[in-house]
Amino acid sequence: MGMYQRIADLVSQVEEDRTLRALIFTGAGDSAFAAGTDISHFRSFGGAEDVLAYEKNIDMVLGTIESVRVPTIAAIRGACVGGGAAIASACDIRIASPSARLGFPIARTLGNCLSMKGFARLADLVGSSRVKELVFSARLVRAREASEIGWVHEVVESEEQLLPRAEELAERFAAHAPLTLEATKKSLIRLRDSRIPEGSEDLVLMCYLSEDFRGAVDAFLSKGKWEWRGR
């Protein structure tokens, strides 16, 4: 959770510093962009209030990423799953190295779900039909396929080319009219949010408060396997 809060803090700094014109997100090291939330955190959930507070916090962080006034670029290598895939999806541009793997394998691992905004954000990128296929299959998408379905904009030829290419794009965007870029970003967010209905908490609570979710979290942390029960 410290990672999410630190992201929000850094984005706030970018929002305030008008000399900054672009922002690149990438993972530390070579193994992953981000693997998402620490699963042990879910053991602290005591009821609906904890669930909704968690989802509200994640939506806040992702919202700060996508609404920050400057262009954001996700430079993805290795695993980019769960919360990591959500962070990348909230960025304006996604480029990937050959090692990138993206997905939301929650139907196989934990039995939780995305928030309504999370589903809307992903559907805007790849379409509703593809969202269902990705979630239902719980598979990870390789870099080239991610490009073909519109999840990433570009795949570089080698791992070494990833950050130089991200920096090249950042410099290009930074040279353009900042108010035009900001207006474009915020207009598209408003169009998307106008389609999101109120009162979707019931679906989040259905998953997070289920016997399946609690059992799957315990099984995941103990490296066991949970048999889904649908309750």
N, C-alpha and C positions, 0 to 999 in steps of 0.2 A: 504493500500500500504506500510505502514511502516513495517508490518509483512514480506512482501516479501523482502524488502530491508535488513531487519535485518537477514533474513535467508541467503541471499547472503553474507553478511558481516561475519557471523559466519562460513559459509562454507569456505570462504577465509582464515580465521584464522586456520581452520583445515588443509587446504592445505599447509600452511606455517609451521605448527608445526609438525615436523617429529616424535615427540614422541607420537602423537595421532594415534591410529590404527583402530578406529571404531567410528561411529556416530549414535546416536539414536534420531529419531524425535518422539515426542508424544505431545498430547494436554495438555494445562493447565486445571486442574479440571477433572471432570468425565463426562461431558455432550457431549464433542465433541473432535475429533482429530483436525479438522478445517472445518469451514463452507464456506470457500472460500472468494472471494473478497466482500468488502462492496458494496452493490448494488448502494448506493447513488453516488459512484464514477463515475458510468457510465453517470450520468447526466452532467458531465463536458465535455463529448465528443462533440467537435464542428464540426468535419469532419474526413476525411480519415486519416489525419496525427495523430490525437489523438488516433484513433483506432489502427493504425499500431504501434504507439509508445507503447501503452499498451501491445499489443500482443508480441512485441519484448522484452519488459521488463520481461513479465511473462516467455517467452521462455528462456531468459537469466538466470533467477532464477532457473527454473527447470533444465536447462543445467548444472548449477553449482552443483546442488544436484547430478545428475546422473554421472557427470564426476569427482567429487572429488575422490582423489586417494584411500581413505579408504572405506571399506564396510559401507553402510548406511542401517539402519533398521527403518521401520515405525512401531511403536507400536500403534495400532488403537483401540480406544474405542469410542462409541457413533457415532455421525454424522461425516461422512467423504465424503463431497460432493463438487461438483464444483472444485474450486481451491484447496480445501483440498484433494480431490481425486486425483487431478493432482500431488500434492506434494507427496502423498503416492506412486503413480504410478512411480514417478521418483526415488524412493528409490530402493535399490537392493533387499531387503527382506521386506516382509510385514507380520506381525503377528497381530492377532485381538483377542479381547475379545468377549464374547457372545453378548455384546450390540452394536457391530460395525454395521454400516449401510453405504454402499458405493454406490455412483452413480453420474451421470451427468444429473440431471433432467431439463436441459436447454430447451428441447422441450416443457415442460409444464410451465416453469417459465418465461424465458427471450427471448427465440427465437434467441440466439446467437449460436456460434459454437466453437469447439476446433480448435486450429491451426493445420497445417499439421503434425507438430512434435507431437502434443498432440494426434492426431488420431493414428499416427504410434506407439507411445509409448504404448498406450492402446491396439492396435491390436496385438502387440508383446506379450502382457500378456494373452489376452483372445481370440484372433482371430477376424478377420474382421466381421464374421457373428454375433458373440456375441456383438461386438461393436454396430452394427446396432440395434440389439434387445434392448440393454440397453438404447441407445439414443432415439430410436423410442418410447419405452414404458415409458421413463422418470421415471422408478421405482428405488427404492433403494434396493440394494442387501444385504441380511442379511449375517452375518459372515460365517455361515456354507456353504451357497451357493457360497459365494465369494471364499472359499477354494476349492470347487468342480470344479469351472470353471477356477481356476488357478490365480485368482486375488490376493489372499493372500496365503501364504505358510503354515500357521498354525493357528489354533484357540485354544486358551488356555481354560481351563475348567471354570475359574472364572475371574472376574475383577481383583482380587488381584494378580493373577498369571502373569498378562501381563508384567509389567515392570521387575520383576525378570527373566522372560523368555527372554526378550529382552536383558537384561544385560548378561545372560548366553551365548546367541548367540554372542554378541559383544566380550566377552572374548575369545570364541572359535576362531572367525575370527581373532582377534588380535594376537593370538598365531601362526598364519600361515604366510607364506612368503609374505610380503607386495607387492613385485614387481609382483608376480604371480597374486595376486588379482587385482592389478591395471591394469595389461596387459589384464586380462580377461574382466574387466569392459570396458576399452577403445576399445578393439577389437569389442565387441558387439555393442557399440555405432557407430563405424565406419561402420560396416556392415549395421546397420539400416539406418543411414544417407545416405548411398550410394543409397538407394532405394527411397529417398524423392525427388520429382521433384522441380525445381525452379518455382517461380511465382504462389504461391497459395493464394496471397493476395486478389484476386478477390472474393474468396469464403467467406473469413472473412469479407470483406467490404460489400458483399451482405447482410449478416446477421446484422452486427452492424449498418449499415447506413439505415436500413429498417424502415418503419413506424411501423412494428410489434415490433421491438426491443425497439424503443422509447416509444411506448404505453405500452409495457409490463413492462418496468422499472418503469414508472409512476404508473401503476396499482399495481405492487408489493409493492412499497413503501407506497402506500395509502391503501394497503390491499384490493384492488379491483380485478376485473377479466378482462382480455383483451380478446377480440374476435379476433382470428387470421385471417388475411386478405391475407397473402401471398404476401405482398408488403412492 
